[in-house]
Amino acid sequence: MSELKPEQVLKGVQLTEKTAFLAEAKNVYAFDVPLTASKIEIKQAIEQAFEVRVVKVNTQTRVGQPRRFKMRYGYTRDRKRALVKLHPDDRIALY
């Protein structure tokens, strides 16, 4: 298993209506991460980048869907999303 650096773990933040509701109501934030990232690496990267305390990390691996590109058939890329629950006293200012 390859060890990822903390700056390589966080690829981006997912900002949708659903993730905005989770952030306000349950203090849960969604991040795009590499497929090879583990929960421990994700937790360490979030704590180092935003200086917050992470309580729990849930991950979702989304398998690529079949798509048609003009006359060819292919698949979209696989993606991994991390849902990070923070300590009740901590917040991340994304907006």
C-alpha positions in Angstrom: 0.0 0.0 0.0 1.4 3.4 -0.9 1.6 6.1 1.7 0.1 9.4 0.5 1.3 12.8 1.7 -1.4 14.8 3.5 -1.5 17.4 0.7 -2.2 14.6 -1.9 -5.1 13.1 0.1 -7.6 16.0 -0.3 -8.4 16.5 -4.0 -11.4 18.8 -3.4 -14.5 19.7 -1.5 -18.0 18.6 -2.6 -20.4 21.5 -2.3 -23.9 20.5 -3.1 -27.3 21.2 -1.4 -27.1 17.9 0.4 -23.5 18.4 1.7 -24.4 21.9 2.8 -27.3 20.6 4.8 -25.1 17.9 6.3 -22.5 20.6 7.3 -25.1 22.8 9.0 -27.2 20.1 10.7 -24.7 17.3 11.5 -21.3 18.9 11.2 -20.4 16.5 8.4 -18.3 17.6 5.4 -17.7 15.8 2.1 -14.3 15.7 0.3 -13.1 14.0 -2.9 -10.1 11.8 -2.1 -8.0 9.3 -4.2 -9.1 5.7 -4.5 -6.1 4.5 -2.6 -6.6 6.8 0.5 -7.4 5.1 3.8 -9.6 6.4 6.5 -6.5 7.1 8.8 -4.8 9.1 6.1 -8.0 11.1 5.4 -8.4 11.8 9.1 -4.7 13.0 9.5 -5.0 15.2 6.3 -8.2 16.9 7.5 -6.8 17.5 11.0 -3.6 19.0 9.6 -5.1 21.1 6.8 -8.0 22.7 8.8 -6.8 22.3 12.4 -10.0 20.6 13.6 -10.7 17.4 15.5 -12.2 14.5 13.4 -14.6 12.2 15.2 -15.4 9.8 12.3 -14.6 9.2 8.7 -17.0 7.3 6.3 -16.0 6.6 2.7 -18.0 5.9 -0.4 -16.4 4.3 -3.5 -18.5 5.2 -6.6 -17.9 2.9 -9.5 -17.8 4.5 -13.0 -21.0 4.4 -15.0 -21.3 3.3 -18.7 -21.6 6.3 -21.0 -21.7 6.8 -24.8 -19.3 9.2 -26.4 -20.5 9.8 -29.9 -20.0 6.4 -31.7 -18.0 4.8 -28.8 -18.9 3.4 -25.5 -16.9 3.9 -22.4 -17.1 4.4 -18.6 -16.8 7.4 -16.4 -14.0 7.3 -13.9 -14.3 5.7 -10.4 -14.5 8.2 -7.6 -14.1 8.1 -3.8 -15.8 10.4 -1.4 -15.1 10.9 2.3 -17.7 12.1 4.7 -15.9 13.6 7.7 -17.7 14.2 11.0 -16.1 16.8 13.2 -16.1 17.4 16.9 -19.2 19.5 17.9 -17.0 22.5 18.8 -15.2 22.6 15.4 -16.3 24.0 12.1 -14.8 24.4 8.6 -15.6 27.7 6.8 -16.2 26.6 3.2 -18.7 29.3 2.1 
